[in-house]
């Protein structure tokens, strides 16, 4: 009798184990990382080959290893409107499944705050993953053949042609603000280029001047600085007071402001750049996947090898802004209606307003 009882208990234990097997197997599969075997598409709001593209790729080559499951990351390009086209697409058309992200210029913020035509997104509804270019000095330079070797000549020369990517792009906006504050006489704005194409247009004489980030100049055309092949005139310090070792001799853009309101214009423009070129996720992306990607991006920025590789690829030091910091910076951007209206006129396509 004891033997039969023992047999029944053994049989029952085996039956329970067999019946439970599918449960444990299914739980094992459920615990596999969501991103395992998946592909994340990063939609870049720019053309390939420029500094923005290099920044994005420097980040994603680290990001892949910090996302559980190590998904494949691919890049697609959607230039136009200083990132406007890509931002609109990510806001309203991209699938909010955690497999589509965006990398757009700081124009994402300026276009929304200034109420530029064509903006169909709300900056407060994006999910932010941070950026690695929160600052970055901008320099204004002209080709030698233009014959404007100093600020005095710039002021009296009419019709200087300033190249930019598009109306609404940060380079365009800063160029317009400089023309307003210096002031320039009847400056003309030639758009429709990618960043590398503007410099090529300078060499061909299609444009006379441009604003560009300092590290872009030094990485791609160091001889222009070392050998004096271009005339450099002004620097925009971001953040204010941080001097660039190669351009510290240049006057800072804010020094041309005559009033407190004009100084606030420069402050607001700096604010657009202090958030960098952000990585964003579409509204409605599941919170757990947002958290996974934000944590992965944080680990990227904390990786001691990242700053070295970023500088190697981009040519300048990484200026990190974390997701929480970015959210705060966006919420605290100056929104004074009169100030925004004035900057909107300066950054728009029409003639500059009277000073």
N, C-alpha and C positions, 0 to 999 in steps of 0.2 A: 504494500500500500504506500509506504514511504517512497519507494522507487517510482511509482506512478505519479505521485504528487510532484516529485522532483522533475520528472519528465514534462509534466504540464507547465511548470514554471519556466523551464528552458524553452519550451515551444512558444509560450506566450511572449517571452523576452525577444526571441528571434522575430516573431510576428510584428512586435512593436517597432523593432529596429528597421525591418524591411519597409513597413508602412511609413516610417518617419523619414526614410531616405530621400524621397522627392522633396520634402520640406527643407531639409538641410541643403540639398543641391540647389534648390531655387533661391534660398537665402544667400548662398555663396555667389550665384550669378548676380543677384540684386546688389551685392556689395562691390561689384566691379566698378571702377571709376567711370563716371558718365562719359568723360572725354576719351576713354580708351577706344582706339580705332576710328575716331572721328576726325573731321577736318574743320578747322576754324578759318574763315575767310575774313581778312582785314581789308576793308574798302578804304583806300587812300584818296583823300580829296585833293589830288594833285596829279601831275604827270610824273612818269618815272625819271630817275636820274638826278633829281635835285637834292638839296640838303634835307628837306622833309622826308623824302623817300629813304635816305640813308639813316636818319634818326629812327624811323619806324622799323627798319630792318635790324638795326642794332639792338632794339628792344626785343623784337619777336624771336631772335635767335636764342635769347636767354629765356624768354617767356615759356617756350615750348617745354623745357625741361622742368619747370616748376609747376606746371599744371598736372595734377594727378591723371595718369593715363597717357601722358606725353602725346597729345594729338598733333597731327600735321597742321602747319600754319601756312596759308598761301596768301598772296597779295593780289588785289585787283585795283585798277586805277580808274578814278572817276573825276577827272579835272573839270574845272568850270566854276566861275563865280567866286574864286578864292575859297573853295571848299563848300560853297553853298549847295551845289547840286548833290554832292555826297551827303551832306548833313540832312537835306530834305529826304533823300532816299533812305537813310538809316532811320530817320524819325518815323516815316510813314509807310515804307515799303519793305524794308528788310525784316526777315523773320526774327522774332524776339525769342529765340530758342537757345541763346548762349553760344551759337556757332557763327554768328556774324558780329564783327566789331568794326569800328571806324577809327581812322587816324586822320584828323582834320587840322587845319591851321587855326591860329588864334582868332581868325576872322569869324569863327563860329560864334564867339561872344560879341564882337563888335557889330556884326551884322544884325544880331538879335536886339542888342541894346539900342542901336541906332535906328532900328525899325526899317532896315533896308528892304527895298522891293524884292519879292521873291522868297522871303524867309517864311517857311511853312513849318517851322519847328519851335518848340519851347525849351530853352536851355535848362530849365529846372527839371524837366522830365527825363533827360538823358541820365544814364548811369555812367559815372566817371571812373576810369582806371588809372588816372594820373598821367604824368608826362615827364620827360627827361630834359626839357628845354625851357624851364620856367623863366629864365632870364634871357640873356643873349643880347649883346650890344649891336646896334645898327649904325652903319656908316654911310654917308652920302659922298659919292665920288663922281667925277666927270672925266671924260676922255681928254687927253692932252690936246688933241686937234680942235677941241671946242674953244680953246683959248681963254678959259675962265679959271685961272690958276689960284684965285683967292676970292674971299667973300665979297670984296668991293666990286670985282669984275662980275661976279654972279648977280649982284644987285642991279647993275646997270645994263646987263645983257638981256635983251628981250627974246622970248620964244624958245627958251631952253627946253629941249625934248627929254622928258623923264620917262624911262621905261618901267613897266610893271606887269605883273601877271594879269590882273583884271581889276575892275572897280570893286572895292570891298576887300581886296587882299591887304594884309598888313603892310606890305611894302608900298602899295599904292597909298594907303591912308597916311602913313608916316611921311611919304613924299609930299603929299598935299598939305599936311600940317606944317612941314618945313617951309614950303613955298608961301604959306600964309604968314608965318612968324618972321621970316627973314626980312622983308618979303622978296619974292621973285617977280619979275615983270612978265606977265602974260605967258607963264609957263604952260607947256603943252604936255599932255599925258598920252603915251603910246602904250596900249595894252594888247594882250593876246599872246604873250610869250610864256614859256616856262622859265624857271629861274636861270638855267644854263643858257637859254636862248637870249636872254636880255644882255648878258655879257658878250655873247657873240654879236648881237646887234650893235653894241658899243664899239666893238672892233671894226665893224663894217660901216660905222657912221650913220646907222639908222636912228639911233638915239644918242643923246649927249650925256645922260646922267642916270643914276638910279640910287635907291637905298638898298642895302643888302646887309645880312648879318655878318658880323666881323669874322666869325669862324669860317663862313663860306668863302669869303675873300681869301683868307690866309691858307685854307686848305687847297683851293682850286687855282688861285692866282697869286701866290705869295710874291712873285716877282713884281707884281704891280705895286706892292708896298715897298719891297726891298730896293727896287731899282727906280722907284718914282715914275712908273709908266702911266699911272693915273693920278689925278689931283684929288686929294681927300680933304673934305671941308668941315664936316660936322659929325658928331657922334650922339646917339641917343643911349644913355646909360640905363640899363635894366638889370638890377634895381638901381635907383638913383644913388650916386655917390660911389659906386663900385667902378673904379677906373680900369680900363683895359690897358695892359702894358704896351701895346703897339699903337694905341690911338689916344692915349691920355693927354696928348698935346692939343687935340682938337677941342674946339668949344662945344659945350653940351647944348642940346636943342633948347632946353628950358631957359638958357641965358638970353634967348631972343624974345622971351615973353615980357610984355610991358606991364601987365596987370595981373591981379590975382586970378581972374577968370581965365586968362591965357595960360597961367601956370597950371590951373586945374585941367585944362585941355590936355596938357602933356601928361599930367597924372593919370587921367582917364585912359589915355592911349597906352601908357605903361601898364595899367591894370589889365588891359586886354592881353598883353604879352606875358604878364606874371603867371598866368595860368598855363602858359606854354601851348604846344600843339597837342591837344588831349586825345587819348584813346577813350572812345565812348562805346556804350552798348545801347541798343534800341530801348525805348520805353516798354515796360511790360516784360522784360527779360526776367525769368524766374529768380527769386532772391537767392536761392542756394547757389545758382550758377554765377550770379553776380559776385557773391561772396568768394567763390572759388577763384574767379579771375582777379578780383581785387587782392586776395591773399597772395596769389601767384605773382602779380605785378609788384607787390611790396617786397617779396623775396628777391625779385630781379634787382630792384633798386638797392637792396641791402647786400647783394652779392659783391664781395670785394673785387672780383674780376670785371664787373660790369663797367665801372668808370674807365678802366684802362681800355677795354674793347670799344667803348663808345667814343673815346677820344681818338682812338686809332682809326675808326671808321668815319666819324663825322668831322674830326679836326678841332674840336673844342671840348671843354669840360662839360660833363653832364650837370644840369641844374634841375634837381629832382623836386617834383611836387607830388605828394601822395594824394590818394582819392579824397580823404576827409578834408585835407587842406584845400584841395581844388573846389570842393563843394562850398566851403566857407568863403573862398575868394570870389566865387561867382555870385553868391548872395550879397556880398558887400561892395560890389562894383557901384561907383557913384551913379545915381539915376536922376539927378537934378534935371528937370525937364528943359530948362533954358540952356543949360550946359550941353545936354545931349542934342538939343536942336541945333546948336552952333556947330558941334563936332560933326553932326550929320551933314550939314551943309558943306563943311570942309572936306569930308570924306566922300562926297557924292560926285556925280558926273558933270554937274553944272559949274559955271565959273565960280571962283572963290568969292565968298561974301566980303564986303568992305570991312576993313579992320577998324 
